[in-house]
Amino acid sequence: MSHTTEPSVQQLGSPGEDGLGLWESLRDWVFFHGNCYFFSKSQRNWHNSITACREVGAQLVITETDEEQVVYHPSILLPAGFLDRGHILLVLQLLLLILFAGLLVGIVIQVSKIPSSEEMQWEQTKQEKMYRDLSQLKSEVDSLCRLCPWDWTFFNGNCYFFSKSQRDWHNSITACQEMGAQLVIVRSHEEQSFLQQTSKKNGYTWMGLSDLNKEGSWYWLDGSPLSHR
C-alpha cells in the first residue's frame, strides 16, 4: 500500500480491532519520491487489504512510473537505501564476521613469523660466522693499509706492542718470539724517549736488557753491552 506525505501523522488514524497495530509507526514504512510504502506481512485477500489500507489513511499502490515499480516489485531487490532493520542487522553481522576473520588471519600470520628455537640458534650461528669473517677481513685490510699490525704502534721504522698481560721476563721473551718479535732493544735517545712517554700511558714493560750472565754487567738480547747505547 502507499501513502502520500501530505496528511499529518494524526490523519493516519488509530489501528483497527483486527490487529493493525503493525502500522502504528512510520518506521516500518519506506519513503520513495514523495510517497510512503508499507509492505504488509499479514495474509489477507484483496478486499480485506483495501479495507486495511483505508483504516490507516492509505490505499493499495497504484504504479505510475517504472521507478516506483522497482520499489515494491517482489522479484526485484530493493536498493541499499530501502533495506529494513532486519537486513541492516544482517549486513552489520556479516561485516563484523569479516572483520573478525581478518583479525584472526593477521594474528595467525604474526605467530607464524615467530622463529623457533632451532631457527634462532641457526641465525645466531650465522651471525657469529659473519662476525668472524668480517673480523678476519678487517685484519687483512688493516695489514694492507697499516705499517704495523692492529694494536701495534709505529715509530721510526719499527713496530712496538705494549702488552697488558702479566708475565715475568723469561715468559715475555717467549711470548714475543711466538709473535715473530723480541723484547725491545733501545738503539737511540729518540727511541728511549718514545718508550718512556708511551710507558707512562700503558704501564711498566720489559726490555731486552739483563745482567743474568754477570750481576751488574748489563747486556742486550743481541749480546751488545749497555755502554754502547
HUPEPE-V341002 format. One record per residue. N is the residue number from 0. NEAR is the number of other C-alpha atoms within 10 Angstrom. D_FIRST is the distance of its C-alpha to the first C-alpha in whole Angstrom. Layout:
N | NEAR | D_FIRST
N | NEAR | D_FIRST
This chain:
0 | 19 | 0
1 | 22 | 4
2 | 22 | 7
3 | 16 | 10
4 | 12 | 13
5 | 9 | 16
6 | 10 | 15
7 | 9 | 17
8 | 13 | 16
9 | 9 | 18
10 | 11 | 16
11 | 19 | 13
12 | 14 | 16
13 | 14 | 17
14 | 15 | 15
15 | 11 | 16
16 | 7 | 19
17 | 7 | 17
18 | 10 | 17
19 | 16 | 13
20 | 11 | 16
21 | 12 | 13
22 | 19 | 11
23 | 14 | 15
24 | 10 | 15
25 | 14 | 13
26 | 11 | 15
27 | 16 | 12
28 | 19 | 10
29 | 19 | 10
30 | 19 | 12
31 | 15 | 13
32 | 9 | 15
33 | 9 | 14
34 | 14 | 10
35 | 17 | 8
36 | 21 | 6
37 | 20 | 6
38 | 11 | 7
39 | 14 | 8
40 | 7 | 12
41 | 10 | 12
42 | 8 | 14
43 | 11 | 13
44 | 8 | 13
45 | 10 | 11
46 | 8 | 13
47 | 11 | 12
48 | 17 | 9
49 | 16 | 9
50 | 14 | 11
51 | 22 | 9
52 | 20 | 7
53 | 15 | 10
54 | 16 | 12
55 | 20 | 10
56 | 18 | 10
57 | 20 | 7
58 | 18 | 5
59 | 17 | 4
60 | 16 | 5
61 | 10 | 8
62 | 12 | 11
63 | 8 | 14
64 | 8 | 15
65 | 8 | 17
66 | 11 | 16
67 | 15 | 12
68 | 14 | 12
69 | 15 | 14
70 | 17 | 12
71 | 19 | 9
72 | 10 | 12
73 | 9 | 13
74 | 7 | 17
75 | 10 | 17
76 | 12 | 18
77 | 14 | 16
78 | 9 | 19
79 | 9 | 21
80 | 9 | 19
81 | 15 | 16
82 | 14 | 17
83 | 14 | 16
84 | 11 | 19
85 | 9 | 20
86 | 12 | 21
87 | 13 | 23
88 | 12 | 25
89 | 11 | 26
90 | 13 | 27
91 | 12 | 29
92 | 12 | 31
93 | 12 | 31
94 | 12 | 33
95 | 12 | 35
96 | 12 | 36
97 | 12 | 37
98 | 12 | 39
99 | 12 | 41
100 | 12 | 42
101 | 12 | 43
102 | 12 | 45
103 | 12 | 46
104 | 12 | 48
105 | 12 | 49
106 | 11 | 51
107 | 11 | 52
108 | 11 | 54
109 | 10 | 55
110 | 10 | 57
111 | 10 | 58
112 | 8 | 60
113 | 10 | 62
114 | 11 | 65
115 | 10 | 67
116 | 9 | 71
117 | 9 | 72
118 | 11 | 71
119 | 12 | 72
120 | 12 | 75
121 | 12 | 75
122 | 13 | 74
123 | 12 | 77
124 | 12 | 79
125 | 11 | 78
126 | 12 | 78
127 | 12 | 82
128 | 12 | 83
129 | 12 | 81
130 | 12 | 83
131 | 11 | 86
132 | 12 | 86
133 | 12 | 85
134 | 12 | 88
135 | 12 | 91
136 | 12 | 89
137 | 13 | 90
138 | 15 | 93
139 | 14 | 94
140 | 11 | 93
141 | 14 | 95
142 | 13 | 98
143 | 11 | 98
144 | 10 | 97
145 | 13 | 99
146 | 15 | 103
147 | 18 | 103
148 | 17 | 100
149 | 13 | 98
150 | 11 | 99
151 | 15 | 102
152 | 14 | 104
153 | 14 | 106
154 | 14 | 109
155 | 8 | 112
156 | 7 | 111
157 | 11 | 111
158 | 14 | 108
159 | 17 | 108
160 | 16 | 106
161 | 16 | 106
162 | 17 | 105
163 | 10 | 103
164 | 8 | 104
165 | 9 | 107
166 | 13 | 110
167 | 9 | 114
168 | 16 | 116
169 | 9 | 117
170 | 11 | 113
171 | 20 | 112
172 | 19 | 114
173 | 14 | 113
174 | 16 | 109
175 | 15 | 110
176 | 12 | 112
177 | 10 | 109
178 | 8 | 107
179 | 8 | 110
180 | 14 | 111
181 | 17 | 114
182 | 21 | 115
183 | 19 | 115
184 | 17 | 119
185 | 17 | 119
186 | 10 | 121
187 | 10 | 121
188 | 10 | 120
189 | 12 | 117
190 | 15 | 116
191 | 13 | 117
192 | 12 | 115
193 | 13 | 112
194 | 18 | 112
195 | 14 | 113
196 | 10 | 110
197 | 14 | 108
198 | 13 | 109
199 | 9 | 108
200 | 8 | 105
201 | 11 | 105
202 | 11 | 107
203 | 13 | 111
204 | 18 | 111
205 | 16 | 114
206 | 17 | 116
207 | 16 | 119
208 | 20 | 122
209 | 18 | 124
210 | 12 | 127
211 | 10 | 127
212 | 9 | 130
213 | 9 | 132
214 | 8 | 131
215 | 9 | 132
216 | 12 | 132
217 | 17 | 128
218 | 19 | 127
219 | 18 | 124
220 | 16 | 122
221 | 9 | 124
222 | 9 | 127
223 | 13 | 128
224 | 15 | 129
225 | 14 | 128
226 | 8 | 130
227 | 7 | 130
228 | 11 | 126
